[in-house]
Amino acid sequence: MKTAVVFYSSDGNSALIAAQFKTNFSADLLRVEAEGEKKRGFLSKLFWGCGMVFSGKNPPLKPYSFDPSAYDLIVLGAPVWAGNPAPPIKTFLSQTPINGKKVIAFVCHAGGSGNSLKKFTAMLSGNEIVGVMDFQKPLENIEEHKKRIEETAKGLLSGVN
Ligand SMILES: Cc1cc2nc3c(=O)[nH]c(=O)nc-3n(C[C@H](O)[C@H](O)[C@H](O)COP(=O)(O)O)c2cc1C
């Protein structure tokens, strides 16, 4: 099953989970980045990120190349920002339509995923959602999360390869 992992990560948690998916699914990896994104302190990032969520303005992304038609399974991941998947992944989905694929959506958060996975999968209608996963503070607790991803891969890949 040809797999791609597409993710946004500001502080490395979603990047860590994406790397684990890459390993377990032998996937290609695409990290999307907001144009002009710079290192920010905690509060500054909170204002920047929540500002985008509340205004509904998704940021432009740095150029990337991605052809969904090359894949059977697409794993999409992002941090939770104010109860939503972080806006850069929304930009990605608005400019790169994904249809007719098997999809796993994951979010990383600090304690509450809220309705973020519901909102994420709502943006993925037209696909077969084969998994939704949330990960709390992966950088502090990767071993447990690794196991969950390994189990997911085993379940989905058994009988396919
Ligand atoms: C702008 C902003 C908003 C956030 N909102 C939430 C939230 O609503 N719920 C939550 O549990 N964590 C929230 N967090 C924490 C992040 O979701 C969490 O640290 C996540 O693991 C970061 O992923 P990353 O390292 O891939 O960027 C927020 C962080 C930022 C910067």
The ligand as an SDF file (V2000), in Angstrom:
LIG
                    3D

 31 33  0  0  0  0  0  0  0  0999 V2000
   -1.7070   28.3600   19.0220 C   0  0  0  0  0  0  0  0  0  0  0  0
   -1.7750   27.1100   19.8710 C   0  0  0  0  0  0  0  0  0  0  0  0
   -3.0030   26.6370   20.3040 C   0  0  0  0  0  0  0  0  0  0  0  0
   -3.0860   25.4400   21.0310 C   0  0  0  0  0  0  0  0  0  0  0  0
   -4.3250   24.9640   21.4070 N   0  0  0  0  0  0  0  0  0  0  0  0
   -4.4070   23.7830   22.0790 C   0  0  0  0  0  0  0  0  0  0  0  0
   -5.6870   23.2320   22.4330 C   0  0  0  0  0  0  0  0  0  0  0  0
   -6.7450   23.7700   22.1120 O   0  0  0  0  0  0  0  0  0  0  0  0
   -5.7010   22.0530   23.1290 N   0  0  0  0  0  0  0  0  0  0  0  0
   -4.5320   21.4120   23.4890 C   0  0  0  0  0  0  0  0  0  0  0  0
   -4.6150   20.3510   24.1240 O   0  0  0  0  0  0  0  0  0  0  0  0
   -3.3180   21.8870   23.1340 N   0  0  0  0  0  0  0  0  0  0  0  0
   -3.2150   23.0550   22.4420 C   0  0  0  0  0  0  0  0  0  0  0  0
   -1.9830   23.5460   22.0790 N   0  0  0  0  0  0  0  0  0  0  0  0
   -0.7860   22.7200   22.3440 C   0  0  0  0  0  0  0  0  0  0  0  0
   -0.3650   21.9090   21.1040 C   0  0  0  0  0  0  0  0  0  0  0  0
   -1.4910   21.2840   20.4920 O   0  0  0  0  0  0  0  0  0  0  0  0
    0.6180   20.7830   21.5000 C   0  0  0  0  0  0  0  0  0  0  0  0
    1.7120   21.3400   22.1530 O   0  0  0  0  0  0  0  0  0  0  0  0
    1.0500   19.9750   20.2980 C   0  0  0  0  0  0  0  0  0  0  0  0
    1.6370   18.7790   20.7300 O   0  0  0  0  0  0  0  0  0  0  0  0
    2.0620   20.7350   19.4450 C   0  0  0  0  0  0  0  0  0  0  0  0
    2.3760   19.9760   18.3120 O   0  0  0  0  0  0  0  0  0  0  0  0
    3.6890   20.3040   17.4590 P   0  0  0  0  0  0  0  0  0  0  0  0
    4.8600   20.1020   18.3760 O   0  0  0  0  0  0  0  0  0  0  0  0
    3.6950   19.3150   16.3420 O   0  0  0  0  0  0  0  0  0  0  0  0
    3.6030   21.7070   16.9920 O   0  0  0  0  0  0  0  0  0  0  0  0
   -1.8860   24.7370   21.3580 C   0  0  0  0  0  0  0  0  0  0  0  0
   -0.6540   25.2410   20.9480 C   0  0  0  0  0  0  0  0  0  0  0  0
   -0.5860   26.4050   20.1980 C   0  0  0  0  0  0  0  0  0  0  0  0
    0.7670   26.9170   19.7280 C   0  0  0  0  0  0  0  0  0  0  0  0
  1  2  1  0
  2  3  1  0
  2 30  2  0
  3  4  2  0
  4  5  1  0
  4 28  1  0
  5  6  2  0
  6  7  1  0
  6 13  1  0
  7  8  2  0
  7  9  1  0
  9 10  1  0
 10 11  2  0
 10 12  1  0
 12 13  2  0
 13 14  1  0
 14 15  1  0
 14 28  1  0
 15 16  1  0
 16 17  1  0
 16 18  1  0
 18 19  1  0
 18 20  1  0
 20 21  1  0
 20 22  1  0
 22 23  1  0
 23 24  1  0
 24 25  2  0
 24 26  1  0
 24 27  1  0
 28 29  2  0
 29 30  1  0
 30 31  1  0
M  END
$$$$
